[in-house]
Amino acid sequence: MDRMGSLTARQIKAARALVDWSQDDLAAASGLSVATVRKLELGHISPRGKTTQMLRQAFENNGLEFIEPGGVRHKPEDITIYQGREGAKAFFDDVYQSSKKRRGEIVQVWPSTGQFSEVIGDYKTFHYERMKAITDVIAVKSIITEGDASQAAPYCECRWISKHYVDSVPFYVYDDKYAIILTKSDPSPKIVVFQSHVIAEAFRHQFYSMWEKATPLNRVEKMETPSKRKR
């Protein structure tokens, strides 16, 4: 089904049942009124344009996908492995494409900004520019523990945290995907991506437990270097 195709009353009710939502829950998640949700499910009105987009976004953000003919299901879980320099480029292409399409939020943890630069290589400038171009539809939060803040991605909201809270393996959460990045593999890097709403949400929660402990800073381009921070 076309992503922007209309949804039926049966699909909306079935999708709501799959995520165990009340009509109030769907209204809150989609930004629609409860009265509108009721009318849609009774078939008194049909979702069109922006209403369809709002409904799809709410359900897809919670691990569902709409399929032909007139169905809905939990997204299949899958594992993708990217290896070497070309694999890293393909991974960051997926980060960009998924973020541009689904909008929402990316969260990531890096032991150092230098490690990020090592993984992305000469693709960094290109990737930075295209991610900066979609900051109106995505939010990117990054936790790092060491390195020069000026090297961090300029489109990120960045915080610093003690090394005691961070494992040596970086991780990304974007869309319904959780990625771990291995920099000591052969070939390097090796990026393992799990497409699973459940896993992605679990690591989002882990990220935010760390985020609350981290030191809040301004946007990266305004940050001071670690040597100038108060201790």
C-alpha positions as CSV (number, residue, x, y, z in Angstrom):
1,M,0.0,0.0,0.0
2,D,1.2,3.5,-0.7
3,R,2.4,5.1,2.5
4,M,0.0,7.9,2.1
5,G,-2.9,5.7,0.9
6,S,-6.2,6.0,2.9
7,L,-6.8,3.7,5.9
8,T,-10.1,1.9,6.5
9,A,-12.0,1.9,9.8
10,R,-11.2,-1.8,10.2
11,Q,-7.5,-1.1,9.8
12,I,-7.5,1.6,12.4
13,K,-9.4,-0.5,14.9
14,A,-7.1,-3.5,14.2
15,A,-4.0,-1.4,14.6
16,R,-5.2,0.0,17.8
17,A,-5.9,-3.5,19.1
18,L,-2.4,-4.6,18.2
19,V,-0.7,-1.9,20.3
20,D,-3.4,-2.3,23.0
21,W,-4.5,1.3,22.8
22,S,-7.8,2.9,23.9
23,Q,-9.3,5.5,21.6
24,D,-8.0,8.1,24.0
25,D,-4.5,6.6,23.6
26,L,-4.7,6.8,19.8
27,A,-5.9,10.4,20.0
28,A,-3.0,11.4,22.3
29,A,-0.4,9.6,20.1
30,S,-1.7,11.0,16.8
31,G,-2.7,14.5,17.8
32,L,-6.3,13.9,16.7
33,S,-9.3,14.5,18.9
34,V,-11.1,11.5,20.6
35,A,-14.3,12.5,18.7
36,T,-12.4,12.3,15.4
37,V,-11.0,8.9,16.3
38,R,-14.5,7.6,17.1
39,K,-16.0,8.9,13.8
40,L,-13.1,7.3,11.9
41,E,-13.6,3.9,13.5
42,L,-17.4,4.1,13.0
43,G,-16.8,4.8,9.3
44,H,-18.6,8.2,9.6
45,I,-15.6,9.9,8.1
46,S,-12.6,8.7,6.1
47,P,-9.0,9.8,6.9
48,R,-7.5,11.9,4.2
49,G,-4.3,13.9,3.7
50,K,-2.8,15.1,7.0
51,T,-5.2,12.9,9.1
52,T,-3.9,9.8,7.4
53,Q,-0.3,10.9,7.9
54,M,-0.9,11.5,11.6
55,L,-2.5,8.1,12.1
56,R,0.2,6.2,10.2
57,Q,2.9,8.1,12.1
58,A,1.4,7.1,15.4
59,F,1.1,3.4,14.6
60,E,4.4,3.1,12.7
61,N,6.2,4.8,15.5
62,N,5.0,1.9,17.7
63,G,6.1,-0.9,15.5
64,L,3.3,-1.5,13.0
65,E,3.1,-1.4,9.3
66,F,0.1,-1.3,6.9
67,I,0.0,-3.9,4.1
68,E,-2.0,-4.8,1.1
69,P,-4.9,-5.6,0.9
70,G,-6.2,-3.6,3.8
71,G,-4.1,-5.2,6.5
72,V,-1.9,-4.2,9.4
73,R,0.8,-6.1,11.3
74,H,3.8,-5.8,13.6
75,K,6.9,-5.1,11.5
76,P,8.9,-8.2,10.9
77,E,12.1,-8.4,13.0
78,D,15.4,-8.6,11.0
79,I,19.1,-8.3,11.4
80,T,21.4,-6.5,8.9
81,I,25.2,-6.5,9.0
82,Y,27.3,-3.8,7.4
83,Q,31.0,-4.4,7.1
84,G,34.0,-2.3,6.1
85,R,34.1,1.3,4.8
86,E,31.4,0.7,2.2
87,G,29.3,-1.0,4.7
88,A,29.6,2.0,7.1
89,K,28.5,4.3,4.2
90,A,25.5,2.1,3.6
91,F,24.6,2.2,7.3
92,F,24.7,6.0,7.5
93,D,22.6,6.1,4.3
94,D,20.0,4.0,6.1
95,V,20.1,6.3,9.1
96,Y,19.5,9.3,6.9
97,Q,16.8,7.6,4.7
98,S,14.9,6.2,7.7
99,S,15.1,9.4,9.6
100,K,13.9,11.5,6.7
101,K,11.0,9.2,6.0
102,R,9.9,8.4,9.6
103,R,11.0,11.6,11.3
104,G,11.2,11.3,15.0
105,E,14.4,11.0,17.0
106,I,17.9,9.4,16.9
107,V,19.8,8.7,20.1
108,Q,23.4,7.5,20.2
109,V,26.3,6.8,22.6
110,W,29.9,7.1,21.6
111,P,32.9,6.6,23.9
112,S,34.6,9.4,21.9
113,T,34.0,11.7,19.0
114,G,37.2,10.4,17.5
115,Q,35.7,6.9,17.3
116,F,32.8,8.3,15.3
117,S,35.1,10.0,12.9
118,E,37.0,6.8,12.5
119,V,33.9,4.8,11.6
120,I,32.3,7.4,9.2
121,G,35.7,8.3,7.5
122,D,35.5,10.6,4.5
123,Y,31.7,10.3,4.4
124,K,31.5,12.6,7.4
125,T,31.1,16.0,5.7
126,F,28.5,14.7,3.2
127,H,26.5,13.0,6.0
128,Y,26.7,16.1,8.3
129,E,25.3,18.3,5.6
130,R,22.4,16.1,4.7
131,M,21.5,15.5,8.4
132,K,21.6,19.3,9.1
133,A,19.2,19.8,6.2
134,I,16.5,17.7,8.0
135,T,16.8,19.0,11.5
136,D,13.3,20.4,11.2
137,V,11.9,16.9,11.2
138,I,14.3,15.0,13.4
139,A,16.0,15.4,16.7
140,V,19.4,13.9,17.4
141,K,20.8,13.3,20.9
142,S,24.3,12.2,21.5
143,I,26.2,11.1,24.7
144,I,30.0,11.1,24.6
145,T,32.6,10.7,27.3
146,E,35.8,12.1,25.8
147,G,37.3,14.0,22.8
148,D,37.1,17.5,21.5
149,A,33.5,18.7,21.5
150,S,34.2,20.7,18.3
151,Q,34.5,17.4,16.5
152,A,31.0,16.2,17.4
153,A,28.2,16.4,14.9
154,P,26.9,19.9,14.6
155,Y,23.3,18.7,14.3
156,C,23.3,16.9,17.7
157,E,22.3,17.9,21.1
158,C,25.3,16.6,23.0
159,R,25.9,15.7,26.7
160,W,29.0,14.5,28.5
161,I,29.0,11.6,31.0
162,S,31.6,9.6,33.0
163,K,33.3,6.7,31.4
164,H,31.9,4.5,34.2
165,Y,28.4,4.7,32.6
166,V,29.5,3.9,29.0
167,D,30.5,0.6,27.4
168,S,33.3,0.6,24.8
169,V,30.9,-0.4,22.1
170,P,29.0,2.6,20.5
171,F,25.3,2.2,19.8
172,Y,22.6,4.0,17.7
173,V,18.8,3.9,18.0
174,Y,16.9,5.2,15.0
175,D,13.5,4.3,13.5
176,D,12.7,0.9,15.0
177,K,16.4,-0.1,14.7
178,Y,19.1,-0.7,17.2
179,A,22.7,-0.7,16.0
180,I,25.9,-1.7,17.7
181,I,29.2,-0.6,16.1
182,L,32.3,-2.8,16.4
183,T,35.5,-1.0,15.6
184,K,38.0,-3.8,16.3
185,S,36.6,-6.3,13.8
186,D,38.1,-7.4,10.5
187,P,37.1,-5.8,8.2
188,S,36.4,-2.7,10.4
189,P,34.0,-1.4,11.2
190,K,31.3,-4.0,11.6
191,I,27.8,-2.6,12.3
192,V,25.0,-5.0,13.4
193,V,21.5,-3.5,13.1
194,F,18.5,-5.2,14.7
195,Q,15.1,-4.1,13.3
196,S,12.9,-4.6,16.3
197,H,10.5,-2.1,17.9
198,V,10.9,-3.9,21.3
199,I,14.7,-3.9,21.2
200,A,14.8,-0.3,20.0
201,E,12.5,0.9,22.7
202,A,14.5,-1.0,25.4
203,F,17.7,0.8,24.4
204,R,16.0,4.2,24.1
205,H,15.1,3.7,27.8
206,Q,18.7,2.8,28.6
207,F,19.9,5.9,26.7
208,Y,17.6,8.2,28.6
209,S,18.7,6.7,32.0
210,M,22.2,7.8,31.0
211,W,21.0,11.1,29.5
212,E,19.5,12.1,32.9
213,K,22.9,11.5,34.5
214,A,24.9,13.4,31.8
215,T,26.0,17.0,32.0
216,P,23.6,19.2,29.9
217,L,25.4,21.5,27.4
218,N,24.4,23.9,24.7
219,R,24.2,22.8,21.1
220,V,27.6,21.3,20.1
221,E,28.8,24.2,18.0
222,K,28.5,26.5,21.1
223,M,30.1,24.1,23.6
224,E,33.3,24.7,25.4
225,T,36.1,22.1,25.3
226,P,36.3,19.7,28.2
227,S,39.3,21.6,29.7
228,K,37.1,24.6,30.1
229,R,34.2,22.9,31.8
230,K,33.6,23.2,35.5
231,R,34.6,20.1,37.4
